[in-house]
């Protein structure tokens, strides 16, 4: 857990220059991004299998890739929302 929090903090710091490039329109689009239904269904399927300890090695790598991507997207979305909130 500590490693994960450290990874998130590093990503957050590294993405700060990217966030400074956001226009309000870009920030709004990033804040509203969501997985499409097939992707969300696959993430949900992998999450359920992970909770049951039933992931294959290939599925573990796939699920970890989704988790990593969601972490990155979550940071960008938080920065986008903060930028939009500061515009009010």
Residue pairs with C-beta under 8 A, 6 or more apart in sequence:
7 71
8 71
8 75
11 71
11 72
11 75
12 75
15 72
15 75
15 76
15 79
16 79
18 76
18 79
19 76
19 79
19 80
19 83
22 30
22 79
22 80
22 83
24 83
24 84
24 87
26 80
27 79
27 80
27 81
27 83
27 84
28 80
28 84
30 76
30 77
30 80
31 77
31 80
31 81
31 84
33 73
33 77
34 40
35 43
42 66
43 63
43 66
43 70
46 55
46 59
46 62
46 63
46 66
47 63
49 55
49 59
50 60
50 63
55 63
